[in-house]
Amino acid sequence: MGKLSGLVRLMRPINCAMMGFAVFVGAVLADPQFFNAEWLGVLYGFATGFMLTAASMTINDYYDRAIDAINEPHRPIPSGTVSERQALAFVLVLSAVGFVFAYLTSILCLVVAVISWIVVATYVTVGKRSGLPGNFLVSTCVAIPFIYGSITVLNQVPLSVVLFTLMAFLSNTGREITKGIVDVTGDKAEGVKTLAVRYGEKNAAVAAVLFYVSAVALTPIPPLLNLVSFWFIPIVLVTDVGLVASSALLLKNHSRDNAKKIKNLILLWFVIGLLAFVFGVLT
């Protein structure tokens, strides 16, 4: 039971389920009527997102095993619950299962799944310490499931999904930069070249705000192009006001404690923005 529990902990099932749900949301945004014909493909898409996220979580812990031995010795690999060889084998199994589900959906889905896996591997192996390029890789990982969900039902990506994906990418990049402000002390010690480490917390806050404001600037486009219903507007306004207010607070106070609060708030605004798109295409 200890070994099985360790493997489950490596997967981080909640994170996996969230990524699978993102695939589902992408399908809804692309085609609200997919339940009538493409439900099996979306189910496979959920499984693909779940398995590949589990693989990425596991490989991340494998590469962080030395740091975790100091900071998080109770984790499965440093604690000895799961050996290094077993963790790598688990990554291969999870990846293979994810790719099989992608193949069962379509060849294009398999291609996107492989690209997603490569992005994750690049981030874990070389991108994590690179600062802004690493932030972009993380945001790509956040955005890809929505694109994937669209492909499962339409085999293409409509403009509504493109716009939401871009907003997700921009707002998450701002959040990653904000996280760099929170972690600046530890990142300096580990040689992680975040914007906060290289240019200071104030300049990092300005950069984060530029990404937040860019995401807000895109929100009028869907209703102007009649891609969403009226109900998109009042809900997305909550996100817009939240992002702008959070940006102002971050510029005024870019301390570690305040950046940590802003980082958590951004996640809330992102979820509300997601709901705005879902309501906008379903109503």
C-alpha positions in Angstrom: 0.0 0.0 0.0 2.9 2.4 0.7 4.2 2.0 -2.8 0.8 2.6 -4.4 0.1 5.6 -2.2 3.5 7.0 -3.2 2.7 6.7 -6.9 -0.7 8.3 -6.4 1.0 11.2 -4.5 3.5 11.6 -7.4 0.5 12.0 -9.8 -1.3 14.7 -7.8 -4.7 13.5 -8.9 -6.5 16.9 -8.2 -4.1 18.7 -10.6 -4.7 15.9 -13.2 -8.4 16.2 -12.9 -8.2 20.0 -13.3 -6.2 19.6 -16.5 -8.7 17.0 -17.8 -11.5 19.4 -17.0 -9.7 22.1 -19.0 -9.9 19.8 -22.0 -13.7 19.5 -21.4 -14.0 23.3 -21.2 -12.1 23.7 -24.5 -14.7 21.3 -26.1 -17.6 23.3 -24.7 -16.2 26.6 -26.0 -15.6 25.1 -29.4 -19.0 23.3 -29.7 -21.6 23.5 -27.0 -23.6 20.7 -28.7 -20.7 18.2 -28.7 -22.7 15.9 -26.3 -24.8 14.8 -29.2 -22.0 13.2 -31.2 -18.4 13.7 -29.8 -18.8 12.8 -26.2 -16.5 9.8 -26.5 -13.7 11.9 -28.0 -14.0 14.4 -25.1 -13.9 11.5 -22.6 -10.7 10.3 -24.3 -9.4 13.9 -24.2 -10.1 14.1 -20.4 -8.1 10.9 -20.0 -5.3 12.2 -22.1 -5.1 15.4 -20.1 -5.2 13.5 -16.8 -2.5 11.0 -17.7 -0.1 13.4 -19.3 -0.4 15.8 -16.4 0.3 12.8 -14.0 3.4 12.1 -16.1 4.5 15.7 -15.9 4.0 15.8 -12.1 6.0 12.7 -11.7 8.9 13.8 -13.9 9.0 17.1 -12.1 9.4 15.3 -8.8 12.2 13.2 -10.3 14.2 16.2 -11.4 13.6 18.0 -8.2 14.5 15.0 -6.0 17.8 16.6 -4.7 16.0 19.8 -3.7 13.1 17.9 -2.2 15.5 15.8 -0.2 16.3 19.1 1.7 13.1 21.0 1.5 10.4 18.2 1.3 12.0 15.0 2.5 8.6 13.4 3.0 7.8 13.3 -0.7 7.7 9.8 -2.3 11.1 9.9 -4.0 13.4 11.4 -1.4 11.6 9.4 1.3 12.4 6.2 -0.5 8.7 5.2 -0.9 9.2 5.2 -4.7 12.7 4.6 -6.1 14.1 6.8 -8.9 13.9 3.9 -11.4 10.3 3.2 -10.5 9.4 6.9 -10.9 10.9 7.0 -14.4 9.1 3.8 -15.3 5.9 5.3 -14.0 6.4 8.4 -16.2 6.8 6.1 -19.3 3.6 4.2 -18.4 1.5 7.3 -17.8 2.8 8.9 -21.0 2.1 5.8 -23.1 -1.5 5.6 -21.8 -2.0 9.3 -22.4 -0.7 8.9 -26.0 -3.0 5.9 -26.6 -6.1 7.9 -25.6 -4.9 10.8 -27.8 -4.5 8.4 -30.8 -7.9 6.9 -30.2 -9.3 10.5 -30.5 -7.4 11.5 -33.7 -4.0 11.8 -35.2 -4.1 15.5 -34.8 -4.8 15.1 -31.1 -1.8 12.7 -30.8 0.4 15.4 -32.4 -0.8 18.0 -30.0 -0.4 15.6 -27.1 3.2 14.9 -28.1 3.9 18.6 -28.4 2.5 19.2 -25.0 4.7 16.5 -23.5 7.8 18.0 -25.2 6.9 21.4 -23.7 6.6 19.9 -20.2 9.8 18.0 -20.5 11.6 21.2 -21.8 10.3 23.2 -18.8 11.3 20.5 -16.2 14.7 19.9 -17.6 16.0 23.3 -18.7 13.2 25.9 -18.6 12.6 26.0 -14.8 15.7 28.1 -14.1 15.4 30.3 -17.2 13.0 32.9 -15.8 10.7 34.5 -18.4 11.1 31.7 -21.0 10.2 29.2 -18.3 7.1 31.4 -17.5 6.1 31.2 -21.1 6.5 27.4 -21.1 4.2 27.1 -18.0 1.6 29.3 -19.6 1.8 27.2 -22.8 1.0 24.1 -20.6 -2.0 25.9 -19.1 -3.3 27.0 -22.6 -2.8 23.7 -24.5 -5.6 21.7 -22.9 -8.2 24.3 -24.1 -6.9 24.0 -27.7 -6.8 20.2 -27.3 -10.5 20.1 -26.2 -11.4 22.1 -29.2 -9.6 19.7 -31.5 -11.4 16.7 -30.0 -14.8 18.0 -31.2 -14.0 20.1 -34.3 -10.5 19.1 -35.4 -9.8 22.8 -35.5 -9.6 25.8 -33.2 -12.3 28.5 -33.6 -11.6 32.1 -32.9 -13.5 32.1 -29.6 -11.1 29.4 -28.2 -8.1 31.2 -29.7 -9.0 34.4 -27.8 -9.7 32.6 -24.5 -6.4 30.6 -24.9 -4.5 33.8 -25.5 -6.1 35.5 -22.5 -5.2 32.5 -20.3 -1.7 32.6 -21.6 -1.2 36.3 -20.9 -2.8 36.3 -17.4 -1.0 33.1 -16.4 2.4 34.6 -17.5 1.7 37.6 -15.3 0.9 35.3 -12.5 4.1 33.4 -13.0 6.1 36.6 -12.9 4.2 37.6 -9.7 5.2 34.2 -8.2 8.8 35.1 -9.0 8.4 38.1 -6.7 7.1 35.8 -3.9 10.0 33.3 -4.4 12.8 35.8 -5.0 14.9 34.9 -2.0 14.8 31.1 -2.7 15.3 31.7 -6.4 18.4 33.7 -5.9 19.9 30.9 -3.8 19.0 28.3 -6.5 20.2 30.4 -9.4 16.7 30.7 -10.9 16.8 33.8 -13.3 13.3 35.2 -12.8 12.6 38.8 -13.7 12.4 39.6 -10.0 15.9 38.1 -9.4 17.5 39.8 -12.5 15.8 43.2 -12.5 14.2 43.6 -9.0 10.7 43.2 -7.6 9.5 46.6 -8.8 10.4 46.0 -12.5 8.9 42.4 -12.2 5.7 43.9 -10.9 5.5 46.3 -13.9 6.1 43.4 -16.3 3.4 41.3 -14.6 0.9 44.2 -14.9 1.6 44.5 -18.6 0.6 40.9 -19.1 -2.6 41.4 -16.9 -3.6 44.5 -18.8 -3.0 42.8 -22.2 -5.4 40.1 -21.2 -8.0 42.6 -20.2 -7.5 44.5 -23.5 -8.6 41.4 -25.4 -12.0 40.9 -23.6 -14.1 43.3 -25.7 -13.2 41.4 -28.9 -15.5 38.3 -28.4 -18.8 40.3 -28.0 -17.8 42.7 -30.7 -17.4 39.8 -33.1 -20.6 38.2 -31.9 -18.7 35.1 -30.6 -20.5 35.1 -27.3 -23.8 36.1 -25.9 -24.6 39.2 -23.8 -24.1 37.3 -20.6 -20.4 37.1 -21.3 -20.1 40.9 -20.6 -21.2 41.3 -16.9 -19.3 38.2 -15.9 -16.1 39.1 -17.7 -16.3 42.6 -16.3 -15.7 41.1 -12.8 -12.5 39.6 -14.2 -11.4 42.8 -15.8 -12.0 44.9 -12.7 -10.3 42.3 -10.6 -7.2 42.2 -12.8 -7.0 46.0 -13.1 -7.4 46.4 -9.3 -4.9 43.6 -8.6 -2.5 45.3 -11.0 -2.8 48.6 -9.2 -2.3 47.0 -5.8 0.8 45.1 -7.1 2.3 48.3 -8.5 1.7 50.2 -5.2 3.1 47.4 -3.1 5.3 44.8 -4.6 6.4 43.2 -1.3 6.5 39.4 -1.0 3.4 39.2 1.2 1.3 41.4 -1.1 2.6 39.6 -4.3 1.5 36.3 -2.7 -2.0 37.7 -2.1 -2.2 39.0 -5.7 -1.0 35.6 -7.1 -4.0 33.9 -5.4 -6.4 36.6 -6.5 -5.3 36.2 -10.1 -6.3 32.6 -10.0 -9.8 33.6 -8.9 -10.1 36.2 -11.7 -9.0 33.6 -14.2 -11.7 31.1 -13.1 -14.4 33.8 -13.3 -13.1 34.7 -16.8 -13.4 31.0 -17.7 -17.0 31.0 -16.5 -17.7 34.1 -18.6 -16.7 32.3 -21.8 -18.6 29.2 -20.8 -21.8 31.2 -20.1 -21.2 33.3 -23.2 -21.2 30.3 -25.6 -23.9 28.2 -23.8 -26.5 31.0 -23.4 
